[in-house]
Amino acid sequence: MSSTSLPEVPRAGKAIGKNVVVKGEIQSREDLVIEGEVQGTIEMVEHRLTVAASANLHANVSAREVEVLGALEGKVEAVDKVYIRKGANFVGDIHAAGIVIEDGGYIKGSVDLTMQPAPKRHANPPPAPEHRPALQVVAS
């Protein structure tokens, strides 16, 4: 058996390849891995988004979980957790139930940790969720 190293393969799910550029809106009903470039919005509230190390996103994201290994600039709303991995570069705002920032991960922006997911925008908004105070984070 050969010992050639395989390229990084993020967690399971459909992928948008390294050489793909998407401008607009992505709505996914399954886990998604983005290796290329996205400019716009990504909605997948019941699923996990993985931003691969090669990815460059300028997007607003709504997902169950978001894992960032590459570059993401925008607003992230996660029902569960946001993971900023070593080597990741995140600039923007995070609204999530939890956040994990690995040593070597870069984040600049605001973090709002809540006990409940971010409310959808309605004409008559639901009662405000119980939450912890917002946290400003700037790390290098």
N, C-alpha and C positions, 0 to 999 in steps of 0.2 A: 504494500500500500504506500502511495506517495505521501510525502510530508509537506507538500506545497501548502502555503498559507492561503486561506480563503479570505475574500474581502469581508469587511464587517457586515454582518447580517443582523439588523435590529430584530426585535421580537416579531412574532408571527403577525400576519396581516397583509393586505394588498399594498403594493408600493407604487409610488410615483418616482420614476428613475432619475438618476443624476443629471441626465441631459434634457430633462423635461422642464419647461417653464409654463406655469399656469397663472393666468391673470383673470380674476373673477371670483366666483363662489364655488366652494366644494362642499357637498353634502354627502356624508358617508354613513351607511348603515352597517358598517363593519370596521374593525380596527384598521388603521392606516399608517403606513410608514412613508415619510416624504424624504427623498434623497436629493431632489432637485430644488427648484425655486418656485415659490408661490407668492403672489401679490393679490390680496383680497380678503376673503373670509372663509373660514373652515368651520362647519357645523357638524358635530357628531356626538351629541350629548350623552348617548348611551355607550360610547366606544372610546378606545384609547388611541391617541395620536402620538407617534414617535417621530421626532424631528432628528433625522440621522446627522452624523458628523459632517457630511458633505452638503447638507441643506442650508438654504438661505431663505427665510420667510419674512415677509413684511405683511402680517396678517393679524386679524382679530380671530381668536379661536374659542370655540365652545366645545368642550369634550368632557367625558367622564374622567379621564386621566390624561396628562400631557407629560411626555418625557422629552427633554431637550438635550441633545448631544451636539447640535450645530448652532446656527444663528437664528434667533427669532426676535423680531421687533414688532410690538403690538400689544393688544390687550388679550389676556387669557382668562377665561372663566372655566373652572374645572369643578365638577361635582365632587370628586375625590381629591387626589393629590396632583401636585406639579413637581416633577423631578428635574433639577438643573444639574446635569452631570459634569464631571471634570472635562474642561475644554469647551463647554457650552458658553454661549454669549447671548444673554437675554436682556433686552431693553424694553421696558413698558410696565404695564400694570397687571397684577395677578389677583384674582378673586377666587379662592379655593378653600376647601376644607382643611388642607394641609400642604406643606411644602418641604422638600428635601433639597438642600444645596450642598453638593459635594465640594470638598476642598479642590480649588482650581476652577470651579464654575464661576462665571461672572454674571452678576445681576445688577441692573440699575433701574430703579423705579419704585413703585409702591406695591405692598403686599397687604391684602385684606383677607384674614383667615376667618371663616365663618363656620358655624355648626351645621348650617344647611346650605344647599346649593344656591347659586345666584338666581334671583327671581327673573322670570321672563318679563319682557317689557309688555305690560298690558295697559289698556285705557284706565282701568281701575286697579291699581297695584295691590297685591296681597299685603298682609301685615308684614312689617319689617322683620327679618329673621334675627334670631339671637346671635350676637357675634362678639368676637374679641376686638379690642381696639386695633385700628389700622397700624401697620408697621412700615416705616420707611426704611428701605434697605439699599445701601450702596456698598458693594464689596469689590475688591480687585484681586 
